[in-house]
Amino acid sequence: MKRYTLLILCLLTMMGLNMVHAQDNGEVWFEQANAAYNSGNYDTAVSLYEKILATDMESVPVYYNMGNAYYKKHDYPMAIYYYEKALKLDPSNKDVKTNLAIANLAIVDKVDPMPQPFFVRWWRSTRALFSSDHWAWCSIVAFALLLFSLFLFLRSRRIGLRKLGFFAGILFLIVFGLSVTFAAQLKSAAVAQDKAIIMTPTVTVKSSPSENGVDLFVLHEGSKVTVLETSNGWNRVRIANGSEGWLEADKMLPF
């Protein structure tokens, strides 16, 4: 029994050391990549950022800097791809939003999104104020304040304080519910692979998952699509204006 315990401890120690070593390497590579980027060596910067991502150390700064490097290389589809990945982790990041908008100006397709009801726009814009981690912290703070309000309502002898505790409790309950919902939705969106960027210069969207399908419309590299379903190497996709059709899966890069 002691032998197995010692073996487990050794394995855990080795895993911990490997994680620390990978993190140290990641920090060194990140600094080297930034230096290469600042020197105009964008290919070297991209290679170093890719080494970081190969260790599963994804982060907004890495994706953002990778997008910047590809933009400098005039590879706009890849720039858009990495900006979008950064936004999945932190939809509130203004720098990423700004650079993504600039990169989108460099591609052919300019698709106007479908108009949406006010409450849908409000929900999405409010959710995008923070990252999933920040919303999670908001929920913890709101829950603590909810408990304090409940204590105030139940234990206070003054009518004014009991009223304050009651209405404050309702407010913090709503904030808690929204924060948990926003955090869960953003976390789910971050791990989902239901979006993709077109990587082929020109593709024709078909009415069915076949080369013999009717041509519906044309998309160009850099366009963003939502993947609805997959069938035999084809993806049914939707673009921002609501148009749908089928594309070969190898024509796009999912994220």
C-alpha positions as CSV (number, residue, x, y, z in Angstrom):
1,M,0.0,0.0,0.0
2,K,2.8,2.4,0.9
3,R,4.5,1.6,-2.4
4,Y,1.4,2.5,-4.4
5,T,1.0,5.7,-2.4
6,L,4.6,6.7,-3.1
7,L,4.2,5.9,-6.8
8,I,1.1,8.1,-7.0
9,L,2.9,11.0,-5.2
10,C,5.8,10.7,-7.6
11,L,3.5,10.8,-10.6
12,L,1.7,13.8,-9.2
13,T,5.0,15.5,-8.5
14,M,6.2,14.9,-12.0
15,M,2.9,16.2,-13.5
16,G,3.2,19.3,-11.4
17,L,6.8,19.9,-12.5
18,N,5.8,19.4,-16.1
19,M,3.0,21.9,-15.8
20,V,5.4,24.5,-14.2
21,H,8.0,23.8,-16.9
22,A,5.4,24.2,-19.6
23,Q,4.2,27.5,-18.1
24,D,7.7,28.8,-17.8
25,N,8.4,27.9,-21.4
26,G,5.1,29.6,-22.4
27,E,6.1,32.8,-20.7
28,V,9.5,32.8,-22.4
29,W,8.0,32.0,-25.8
30,F,5.4,34.7,-25.3
31,E,8.1,37.3,-24.6
32,Q,10.1,36.1,-27.6
33,A,7.1,36.2,-29.9
34,N,6.3,39.7,-28.8
35,A,9.8,40.8,-29.4
36,A,9.7,39.2,-32.9
37,Y,6.4,40.9,-33.6
38,N,7.8,44.3,-32.6
39,S,10.8,43.7,-34.8
40,G,8.6,43.0,-37.8
41,N,9.4,39.2,-37.9
42,Y,5.8,38.2,-38.1
43,D,6.5,34.6,-39.3
44,T,8.7,34.0,-36.2
45,A,6.1,35.5,-34.0
46,V,3.4,33.3,-35.3
47,S,5.6,30.2,-34.9
48,L,6.3,31.0,-31.3
49,Y,2.6,31.8,-30.5
50,E,1.7,28.4,-32.1
51,K,4.2,26.7,-29.7
52,I,2.4,28.2,-26.8
53,L,-1.0,27.1,-28.1
54,A,0.4,23.6,-28.7
55,T,0.8,23.3,-24.9
56,D,-2.9,24.0,-24.4
57,M,-2.1,27.4,-22.8
58,E,-4.7,29.3,-24.6
59,S,-5.4,32.9,-23.5
60,V,-6.8,36.1,-24.9
61,P,-3.4,37.8,-25.2
62,V,-2.0,34.9,-27.2
63,Y,-5.0,34.8,-29.6
64,Y,-5.1,38.6,-29.9
65,N,-1.4,38.8,-30.7
66,M,-1.6,35.9,-33.1
67,G,-4.4,37.8,-34.9
68,N,-2.3,40.9,-35.0
69,A,0.6,39.0,-36.5
70,Y,-1.5,37.5,-39.2
71,Y,-3.0,40.9,-40.0
72,K,0.4,42.3,-40.5
73,K,1.1,39.3,-42.9
74,H,-2.1,40.4,-44.8
75,D,-3.6,37.0,-44.0
76,Y,-7.0,38.4,-43.0
77,P,-8.9,35.1,-42.7
78,M,-6.5,33.8,-40.1
79,A,-6.4,37.2,-38.4
80,I,-10.2,37.1,-38.1
81,Y,-10.1,33.5,-36.9
82,Y,-7.8,34.3,-34.0
83,Y,-9.7,37.5,-33.1
84,E,-12.9,35.5,-32.9
85,K,-11.2,32.9,-30.7
86,A,-10.1,35.7,-28.4
87,L,-13.6,37.1,-28.2
88,K,-15.0,33.7,-27.3
89,L,-12.8,33.8,-24.2
90,D,-13.5,37.5,-23.4
91,P,-16.4,39.1,-25.3
92,S,-15.9,42.3,-23.5
93,N,-12.4,43.0,-24.8
94,K,-12.6,46.3,-26.7
95,D,-9.1,46.0,-28.4
96,V,-10.1,42.6,-29.9
97,K,-13.5,44.0,-31.1
98,T,-11.8,47.0,-32.7
99,N,-9.1,44.9,-34.5
100,L,-11.7,42.4,-35.6
101,A,-13.8,45.2,-37.1
102,I,-10.8,46.5,-38.9
103,A,-9.9,43.0,-40.3
104,N,-13.5,42.5,-41.5
105,L,-13.1,45.7,-43.6
106,A,-10.4,43.9,-45.6
107,I,-12.5,41.0,-46.7
108,V,-14.9,40.8,-49.7
109,D,-18.2,39.9,-48.0
110,K,-20.1,42.5,-46.1
111,V,-23.1,40.7,-44.7
112,D,-25.8,42.8,-42.9
113,P,-27.0,40.9,-39.8
114,M,-30.7,40.1,-39.3
115,P,-32.6,42.7,-37.2
116,Q,-33.3,41.4,-33.7
117,P,-35.8,42.3,-31.1
118,F,-34.8,44.8,-28.4
119,F,-34.7,42.3,-25.6
120,V,-32.4,40.0,-27.6
121,R,-30.0,42.8,-28.3
122,W,-30.1,43.9,-24.7
123,W,-29.4,40.4,-23.4
124,R,-26.4,39.9,-25.7
125,S,-24.9,43.3,-25.1
126,T,-25.3,42.9,-21.3
127,R,-23.8,39.4,-21.4
128,A,-20.8,40.7,-23.4
129,L,-19.9,43.3,-20.7
130,F,-17.7,40.7,-18.9
131,S,-16.0,37.4,-19.5
132,S,-17.5,34.2,-18.0
133,D,-15.0,34.3,-15.1
134,H,-16.0,37.9,-14.3
135,W,-19.7,37.0,-14.3
136,A,-18.9,34.0,-12.1
137,W,-17.3,36.4,-9.6
138,C,-20.3,38.7,-9.8
139,S,-22.6,35.8,-9.0
140,I,-20.5,35.0,-5.8
141,V,-20.6,38.6,-4.7
142,A,-24.4,38.9,-5.4
143,F,-25.1,35.7,-3.5
144,A,-23.1,36.9,-0.5
145,L,-25.1,40.2,-0.6
146,L,-28.3,38.2,-1.0
147,L,-27.5,36.3,2.2
148,F,-26.8,39.5,4.0
149,S,-30.0,41.1,2.8
150,L,-31.9,38.0,4.0
151,F,-30.3,38.2,7.4
152,L,-31.2,41.9,7.6
153,F,-34.8,41.1,6.7
154,L,-35.2,38.3,9.2
155,R,-33.3,39.7,12.2
156,S,-33.6,43.4,12.1
157,R,-36.2,45.0,14.4
158,R,-36.5,48.2,12.5
159,I,-39.2,48.3,9.8
160,G,-37.0,50.4,7.6
161,L,-34.1,48.0,7.6
162,R,-36.4,45.1,7.1
163,K,-37.9,46.8,4.0
164,L,-34.3,47.6,2.8
165,G,-33.3,43.9,3.3
166,F,-36.4,42.7,1.4
167,F,-36.0,44.9,-1.7
168,A,-32.2,44.6,-1.7
169,G,-32.7,40.8,-1.5
170,I,-34.9,40.8,-4.6
171,L,-32.4,42.9,-6.5
172,F,-29.4,40.7,-5.5
173,L,-31.4,37.6,-6.4
174,I,-32.0,38.9,-9.9
175,V,-28.3,39.9,-10.2
176,F,-27.3,36.5,-9.0
177,G,-29.6,34.7,-11.4
178,L,-28.4,36.8,-14.4
179,S,-24.8,36.4,-13.5
180,V,-25.0,32.6,-13.2
181,T,-26.9,32.4,-16.5
182,F,-24.4,34.7,-18.3
183,A,-21.4,32.9,-17.0
184,A,-22.9,29.5,-18.0
185,Q,-23.8,30.7,-21.5
186,L,-20.4,32.3,-22.1
187,K,-18.6,29.2,-20.8
188,S,-20.7,27.0,-23.1
189,A,-20.0,29.2,-26.1
190,A,-16.3,29.2,-25.3
191,V,-16.1,25.4,-25.6
192,A,-18.5,25.0,-28.5
193,Q,-17.2,24.5,-32.0
194,D,-20.3,25.9,-33.8
195,K,-18.7,28.8,-35.7
196,A,-16.2,28.8,-38.5
197,I,-14.2,31.1,-40.8
198,I,-14.1,30.5,-44.6
199,M,-10.5,29.8,-45.6
200,T,-11.0,29.3,-49.4
201,P,-10.8,32.3,-51.6
202,T,-14.3,31.6,-53.1
203,V,-16.8,29.0,-52.2
204,T,-20.3,28.3,-53.5
205,V,-23.0,27.5,-51.0
206,K,-25.2,24.6,-52.2
207,S,-28.8,23.7,-51.5
208,S,-27.8,20.1,-50.5
209,P,-24.7,18.3,-49.2
210,S,-23.5,17.5,-52.7
211,E,-21.7,19.0,-55.7
212,N,-24.9,18.5,-57.7
213,G,-26.8,20.7,-55.3
214,V,-28.3,24.0,-56.6
215,D,-26.0,27.0,-56.2
216,L,-27.5,29.4,-53.6
217,F,-24.9,32.1,-53.0
218,V,-21.1,32.7,-52.9
219,L,-18.9,33.4,-49.9
220,H,-15.3,34.5,-49.8
221,E,-12.4,33.9,-47.4
222,G,-12.7,35.5,-44.1
223,S,-16.5,35.2,-43.9
224,K,-17.9,33.9,-40.6
225,V,-20.6,31.2,-40.6
226,T,-22.5,29.3,-38.0
227,V,-22.4,25.5,-38.4
228,L,-25.8,24.0,-37.9
229,E,-25.2,20.3,-38.8
230,T,-22.7,18.0,-40.4
231,S,-23.2,15.3,-43.0
232,N,-20.7,13.3,-45.0
233,G,-18.0,15.9,-45.0
234,W,-20.4,18.8,-45.6
235,N,-21.6,21.4,-43.1
236,R,-25.0,23.2,-43.2
237,V,-24.2,26.8,-42.4
238,R,-26.0,30.0,-41.7
239,I,-24.6,33.5,-42.3
240,A,-25.5,36.7,-40.4
241,N,-28.4,37.7,-42.6
242,G,-30.1,34.3,-42.0
243,S,-29.2,32.7,-45.4
244,E,-28.4,29.0,-45.1
245,G,-26.9,26.3,-47.3
246,W,-24.3,23.5,-47.5
247,L,-20.5,23.9,-47.7
248,E,-17.7,21.3,-47.8
249,A,-16.2,21.1,-44.3
250,D,-12.6,21.4,-45.5
251,K,-13.4,24.9,-46.9
252,M,-13.6,26.4,-43.4
253,L,-11.8,26.5,-40.0
254,P,-14.1,25.9,-37.0
255,F,-13.6,27.6,-33.7
